Structures are given as structure tokens and as C-alpha cells.
């Protein structure tokens, strides 16, 4: 734990690289806290819980995460980034530790709610820190590298958790979350310079209000774009339903998404600085919707591999662009609240998509449901592109 924290000490690394690493490490470790429980469902099944109860215990984490976002912005504005990271780490530790009360449904629900809120606040504090400190010319690269920390746990901590459970090491599995939360605390308390305060962060100005935030036309279009992007991104949660319905291996899609997204964010990190974010984010979402339609119409391992690669290419660029656009569209005093609302909207898309698929697929069938949702996203994203993003980009170019 201490050895990991020492990685962000000054050395031969440039100031910019060191600052990025100081944010990437806690972001990655906190996503590992989330990711270890992606395989938690099999353990809950062993406790004898019904599928419905298991679903709620797993899903309540994401609902809690969504609700916590606005509280996170309040905590940052009143207590600073560093203190927010420290206290949310403690909450994460407590929530994960409560899962040791294996047969107490109340303890499991409270633990997951607490861990979800802690995750939401901790990651939001890191994004707000970046939004307030990263120069505009570096946003594409920094947000791209940062985003890798959110997807790498799928290929790292998830297999470790699955191996622990397969080898009947239940207590070791349950210990991973609390231990990683301590690492998050250690990394968070070392994050750059003194803890931010409202005056220090905004050079004596007051933080903006939600009224001012919602009066920004560009930001409203951004969150409209965000919920549609999240809708197709959240197909990750339900893709196994489409795969099993057609005798396809879902991992062809999941692994290709992760691999290509990481490649795009690492190899193309610097290119994202110069790309016209305003006109690229909507086409990325449209590309993901098209990939989902392709897999639904032609379900096979090969099509899932192709669809996953296309989705990884699109989300690999779109996710960091979404976060960079928060800073692009808002002044510094509005960025903590803007980050909170943008992430809340994105969380809502992830919460909504599985719900819609769950209720609609028994009527239309799983493939037709995927196609219907994708077509809606395609149409709405095309409207947003032509009505807002293209005129905005043309306006920005005329001022340059």
C-alpha cells in the first residue's frame, strides 16, 4: 500500500505526468473496489438469496452512486478535494467490511449503499480535481488516460475475484474491498498540494449555483448527449442476455470492448487533445448503436467480436471527450456542480437501460429490444449533432 503511494513522489517524471499519475492511481484502485463485486452474484446465490434479492443487492450500489453525485459536489465545495477523498475512502471501507455479515440482508443492503455512495463521491472528487486543474490543451490526453483506470479492472481484479471464489477463498474475496479502500485513502490524502477550499479553488469567487448551471445551453445539450451515450454504453450489463439467447459467447464482446478501448485511450491519448470534441461525441454514440443493431441482426461469435471492437473504439474516445467537454462548456466555479450533474445523468443511463430491457424484452424479444433502443439513440443523436454540436463547432472555429 505504501509502496503504491510512493509512486507519485517527485522523481524524473515531468510535473504533468506526475500529476496525471497521482489521479490515475486512486481512480484505478477505486474502480477495482467496484469491480471485485462484479462476480459477487455467485457468492450471494450460494447464501440462498433469490435472484430478485441478489439483483437488488448488486444494483443498489449503482443507484446509491447516482444519488451521491450532488452531495459529492457539496462536499468538495465545503471541505475540499483531499478531505472529500479521505472521508469517502473511510465510507468505502465501512461499506465493504459490512459484507462480512453474510446472512444479514439488512447489513448487505446498507453495506452496498454505503460503498456505492463512497464510490460516487470519490470518483467525482477526482474528476472535479481534473476539471479544475488540467489545462484545456491537455484535457483530451489526461481524460483518456484517466478513463483507462475505469476499464482496466475488468481485465485485472475481476479474474482475481473469480479465482478466489472458485478456490473457496470466500474471506479472502471479501477482504479485497476493504483493503483496497485503505489504499484509496492513502493515495487520496497525498493528492497534489493543500486541500482545496472554496476560496483557494476559485480565486476568491463564489461557487456557481445550480440555476446558473442549468442556464448554460451548451451544458444542457451535453447532458442530453450524455444520457444517450450512457444508454448504449450500458448494453455491457445486458449483452449476456442477447448472447445466451443466440448461443454466443458474451466474452467475445466484453473482452474486445475492453482491449480496444484501452488501446484507443493509450495510443490515441495525445490525439484526443486536438480532436474536435464537439462534433465527435455524437457520432461515437451512433457508432455504438449501429454495432448493437449489427450484433442483434447477425448474432454470432464473429459479429460479437466485431461489434465489441467497434464499441471499444467509440467508447474509448467518447468517454474522455464527455468529461473534457464539461470543462470546455463551463467556467471553473460551475465545474464541481457540472461534474456532479453530468455523472449523475450518465449513472441514470446505466440504471435505466437494464430496466428498460428487463421490462420490454419479454414483449418484443431481446434482439428487437436492443434494435429499438439503438434506433432511438441513432435518431436523437443525429438531431443533437445537426441542431447543436455542428453549429457550436462552426461558431468556435469562427472565433478562433
C-alpha positions in Angstrom: 0.0 0.0 0.0 2.7 2.5 1.0 4.8 1.3 -2.0 2.0 2.2 -4.3 1.6 5.7 -2.7 5.3 6.3 -3.1 4.9 6.0 -6.9 3.6 9.5 -7.1 6.6 11.1 -5.3 8.7 13.5 -7.3 11.3 11.9 -9.4 12.5 12.1 -13.0 8.8 12.2 -14.2 7.6 15.6 -15.6 5.2 17.6 -13.4 2.3 16.9 -15.8 2.9 13.1 -15.9 3.3 13.0 -12.1 0.0 15.0 -11.7 -1.8 12.6 -14.0 -0.4 9.5 -12.2 -1.5 11.0 -8.9 -5.1 11.0 -10.1 -4.9 7.8 -12.2 -3.8 5.5 -9.4 -6.6 6.3 -6.9 -9.2 6.3 -9.8 -8.0 2.8 -10.9 -7.9 1.4 -7.3 -11.4 2.7 -6.5 -12.7 1.1 -9.7 -11.1 -2.1 -8.5 -13.2 -1.8 -5.3 -16.2 -1.6 -7.6 -15.0 -4.3 -10.0 -14.3 -7.0 -7.5 -18.0 -7.2 -6.8 -18.9 -7.8 -10.5 -18.5 -11.5 -9.6 -20.2 -11.2 -6.2 -23.5 -12.5 -7.5 -22.4 -16.1 -7.5 -21.5 -15.8 -3.8 -24.9 -14.3 -3.0 -26.5 -17.2 -4.8 -24.6 -19.6 -2.5 -26.1 -17.8 0.5 -29.5 -18.8 -0.7 -30.9 -15.4 -1.8 -33.4 -15.3 -4.6 -32.4 -13.9 -8.0 -34.6 -10.8 -7.3 -32.9 -10.2 -3.9 -29.5 -10.8 -5.5 -30.3 -8.3 -8.2 -31.2 -5.6 -5.8 -28.1 -6.2 -3.6 -26.0 -5.8 -6.7 -28.0 -2.9 -8.3 -28.5 -0.8 -5.2 -24.7 0.1 -5.4 -25.3 2.0 -8.7 -28.5 3.7 -7.5 -26.6 4.9 -4.4 -23.7 6.0 -6.6 -26.1 8.1 -8.7 -27.8 9.8 -5.8 -24.5 10.6 -4.2 -23.2 12.8 -7.0 -24.7 16.1 -5.9 -23.7 15.5 -2.3 -20.2 15.0 -3.6 -20.1 18.4 -5.2 -21.3 20.0 -1.9 -18.6 18.2 0.0 -15.9 19.4 -2.5 -17.1 23.0 -2.3 -17.2 23.0 1.5 -14.4 20.6 2.6 -12.1 20.5 -0.4 -11.0 17.6 -2.7 -8.5 16.0 -0.4 -10.8 15.8 2.6 -13.6 14.5 0.4 -11.3 11.7 -0.8 -10.3 10.8 2.7 -13.8 10.6 4.1 -15.3 8.7 1.2 -12.4 6.2 1.5 -13.5 5.6 5.1 -17.1 5.1 4.0 -16.0 2.7 1.3 -14.0 0.7 3.9 -17.0 0.5 6.2 -19.4 -0.4 3.4 -17.2 -3.2 2.1 -16.5 -4.5 5.6 -20.2 -4.9 6.3 -20.4 -7.6 3.6 -18.7 -9.9 6.1 -22.2 -10.1 7.7 -23.0 -12.7 5.2 -26.6 -13.8 6.1 -27.9 -10.4 7.2 -29.8 -8.9 4.3 -30.0 -5.5 6.1 -26.2 -5.4 6.6 -25.6 -6.4 2.9 -28.0 -3.7 1.7 -26.5 -1.0 4.0 -23.0 -2.0 3.0 -23.7 -1.8 -0.7 -25.5 1.5 -0.3 -22.6 2.9 1.7 -20.0 1.6 -0.8 -21.9 2.9 -3.8 -22.2 6.4 -2.3 -18.5 6.3 -1.4 -17.5 5.3 -4.9 -19.7 8.0 -6.5 -18.2 10.8 -4.3 -14.6 9.6 -4.5 -14.6 9.3 -8.3 -16.5 12.6 -8.7 -13.9 14.3 -6.5 -11.1 13.1 -8.8 -13.0 14.2 -11.9 -13.6 17.6 -10.3 -9.9 17.9 -9.4 -9.0 17.3 -13.1 -11.7 19.6 -14.4 -10.4 22.5 -12.2 -6.6 21.9 -12.8 -6.0 20.4 -16.2 -5.2 23.0 -19.0 -7.5 22.9 -22.0 -4.8 21.8 -24.4 -4.1 18.7 -22.2 -7.7 17.7 -21.4 -8.1 15.1 -24.2 -5.0 13.2 -23.2 -5.4 13.4 -19.5 -9.1 12.3 -19.5 -8.3 9.5 -21.9 -5.5 8.1 -19.7 -7.7 8.6 -16.7 -10.6 6.7 -18.3 -8.3 3.6 -18.7 -8.4 3.3 -15.0 -12.1 2.7 -15.2 -12.0 -0.2 -17.6 -8.7 -2.0 -16.6 -10.3 -3.6 -13.5 -12.5 -5.7 -15.9 -9.3 -7.5 -17.1 -7.5 -7.4 -13.7 -9.4 -7.5 -10.5 -12.5 -9.4 -11.9 -10.5 -12.5 -12.8 -8.7 -12.4 -9.4 -12.1 -12.3 -7.6 -13.4 -15.1 -9.8 -10.3 -17.2 -9.0 -10.7 -16.6 -5.2 -14.3 -17.8 -5.3 -13.6 -20.8 -7.5 -11.0 -21.9 -4.9 -13.4 -21.4 -2.0 -11.4 -18.5 -0.6 -14.5 -16.5 0.4 -13.0 -14.5 3.3 -10.0 -13.5 1.1 -12.5 -12.3 -1.6 -14.5 -10.3 1.0 -11.2 -8.8 2.3 -10.2 -7.3 -1.1 -12.7 -4.4 -1.0 -11.8 -3.1 2.5 -8.1 -3.4 1.8 -8.3 -1.6 -1.5 -10.3 1.2 0.2 -7.4 1.7 2.6 -5.1 2.1 -0.5 -7.6 4.7 -1.8 -7.3 6.6 1.4 -3.5 6.5 1.3 -3.5 7.7 -2.3 -6.3 10.3 -1.8 -4.6 12.0 1.1 -1.4 12.5 -1.0 -3.2 14.2 -3.9 -1.4 17.4 -5.0 -0.8 20.3 -2.7 -3.1 21.6 0.1 -6.7 20.6 0.3 -8.8 22.8 -1.9 -11.2 25.2 -0.3 -13.9 27.3 -2.0 -11.7 30.5 -2.0 -8.5 28.7 -3.0 -10.2 26.8 -5.8 -11.9 29.8 -7.4 -9.5 32.6 -6.6 -11.9 34.3 -4.1 -15.0 33.9 -6.2 -18.2 32.2 -5.0 -19.1 28.8 -6.4 -21.8 28.9 -9.1 -25.4 27.9 -8.4 -27.4 25.1 -10.0 -29.6 27.8 -11.6 -26.6 29.2 -13.3 -25.5 25.7 -14.3 -28.9 24.9 -15.9 -29.0 28.3 -17.7 -26.0 27.1 -19.8 -27.5 25.9 -23.1 -24.3 24.1 -24.1 -24.3 22.1 -20.8 -27.9 21.1 -21.2 -27.1 19.7 -24.7 -24.1 18.0 -23.2 -26.1 16.1 -20.5 -28.7 15.2 -23.2 -25.9 13.7 -25.2 -24.5 12.0 -22.1 -27.7 10.1 -21.2 -27.9 8.8 -24.8 -24.3 7.8 -24.8 -24.8 6.0 -21.4 -27.8 4.2 -22.8 -25.7 2.4 -25.4 -22.7 2.1 -23.1 -24.9 0.3 -20.6 -25.5 -2.5 -23.1 -22.5 -4.0 -21.4 -24.7 -5.0 -18.5 -27.2 -6.9 -20.6 -25.2 -8.2 -23.5 -25.0 -11.6 -21.9 -28.8 -11.9 -22.4 -28.5 -11.3 -26.1 -25.6 -13.7 -26.3 -27.2 -16.5 -24.4 -30.4 -16.2 -26.4 -28.4 -17.0 -29.5 -25.8 -19.4 -28.2 -23.0 -16.8 -28.5 -20.1 -16.3 -26.0 -20.5 -12.8 -24.5 -16.8 -12.6 -23.7 -16.1 -12.1 -27.4 -17.9 -8.7 -27.0 -16.7 -7.8 -23.5 -13.0 -8.6 -24.0 -12.9 -6.8 -27.3 -14.6 -3.7 -25.9 -12.1 -3.5 -23.0 -9.0 -4.2 -25.2 -9.8 -1.7 -27.9 -11.0 1.0 -25.5 -7.7 0.8 -23.6 -5.7 0.8 -26.8 -7.6 3.9 -28.1 -7.1 5.8 -24.8 -3.4 5.0 -24.5 -2.3 5.1 -28.2 -4.6 8.0 -29.1 -4.3 10.0 -25.8 -2.4 12.9 -27.4 -4.6 12.9 -30.5 -7.7 13.4 -28.3 -6.2 16.8 -27.3 -6.5 18.1 -30.9 -9.7 16.3 -32.0 -12.9 18.4 -32.4 -14.7 17.0 -29.3 -17.9 19.0 -30.0 -18.6 17.2 -33.3 -17.2 13.7 -32.5 -19.0 12.6 -29.4 -22.4 12.2 -31.0 -21.1 10.1 -33.9 -19.3 7.9 -31.4 -22.6 7.1 -29.7 -24.2 6.5 -33.1 -21.4 4.1 -34.0 -22.1 2.1 -30.7 -25.8 2.0 -31.6 -25.1 0.7 -35.1 -22.8 -2.0 -33.6 -25.6 -3.2 -31.3 -28.0 -3.4 -34.3 -25.5 -5.4 -36.2 -25.0 -7.9 -33.4 -28.7 -8.2 -32.9 -29.4 -8.9 -36.6 -26.4 -11.2 -37.1 -25.7 -12.9 -33.7 -22.5 -14.9 -33.9 -19.2 -15.0 -32.1 -17.5 -13.2 -35.1 -20.2 -10.5 -35.1 -19.8 -10.0 -31.3 -16.1 -9.7 -31.8 -16.5 -7.1 -34.5 -19.3 -5.3 -32.6 -17.2 -5.2 -29.4 -14.2 -3.8 -31.3 -16.3 -1.0 -32.9 -17.9 -0.3 -29.5 -14.5 -0.2 -27.8 -13.2 2.2 -30.5 -16.2 4.5 -30.0 -16.4 4.5 -26.2 -12.7 4.6 -25.9 -12.8 8.1 -27.4 -16.3 9.2 -26.3 -16.0 8.7 -22.5 -12.9 11.0 -22.1 -14.4 13.5 -24.5 -17.6 13.7 -22.5 -15.6 14.6 -19.4 -13.4 17.1 -21.2 -16.5 18.8 -22.6 -17.6 19.6 -19.1 -14.6 21.8 -18.7 -14.9 23.1 -22.2 -18.5 24.3 -21.6 -18.3 25.6 -18.0 -16.3 28.2 -16.1 -14.3 27.0 -13.1 -16.9 28.0 -10.4 -19.5 25.8 -12.1 -17.3 22.7 -12.7 -17.9 20.8 -9.4 -21.7 21.0 -9.8 -21.4 20.4 -13.5 -19.3 17.3 -13.0 -21.8 16.0 -10.4 -24.8 16.5 -12.7 -23.0 15.1 -15.8 -22.0 12.0 -13.9 -25.5 11.6 -12.3 -27.0 11.7 -15.7 -24.6 9.1 -17.0 -25.3 6.9 -14.0 -29.0 7.2 -14.7 -28.5 5.9 -18.2 -26.7 2.9 -16.8 -29.6 2.4 -14.3 -32.3 2.9 -16.9 -31.1 0.7 -19.8 -31.1 -2.7 -17.9 -34.5 -1.7 -16.5 -36.0 -1.0 -19.9 -34.5 -4.2 -21.4 -35.9 -6.2 -18.5 -39.4 -4.9 -19.0 -39.6 -4.6 -22.8 -37.7 -7.8 -23.9 -40.4 -10.2 -22.7 -42.8 -8.4 -25.1 -40.5 -7.7 -28.1 -37.8 -10.2 -27.6 -34.2 -9.4 -26.6 -32.9 -8.7 -30.1 -35.8 -6.5 -31.1 -35.4 -4.6 -27.8 -31.7 -3.9 -28.5 -32.6 -2.7 -32.0 -35.4 -0.5 -30.8 -33.3 1.2 -28.2 -30.4 1.6 -30.7 -32.6 3.2 -33.3 -34.0 5.7 -30.8 -30.4 6.7 -29.8 -29.4 7.0 -33.5 -32.3 9.3 -34.3 -31.9 11.5 -31.2 -28.1 11.7 -31.5 -28.4 12.7 -35.2 -30.8 15.6 -34.1 -28.4 16.7 -31.4 -25.5 16.6 -33.9 -27.2 18.8 -36.5 -29.1 21.1 -34.2 -26.3 21.8 -31.6 -22.9 20.2 -31.9 -22.2 21.1 -35.6 -23.3 24.8 -35.2 -21.4 25.1 -31.9 -18.2 23.7 -33.6 -18.6 26.2 -36.5 -19.1 29.0 -34.0 -15.9 28.1 -32.1 -13.9 27.9 -35.4 -15.1 31.3 -36.4 -13.9 32.8 -33.1 -10.5 31.1 -33.4 
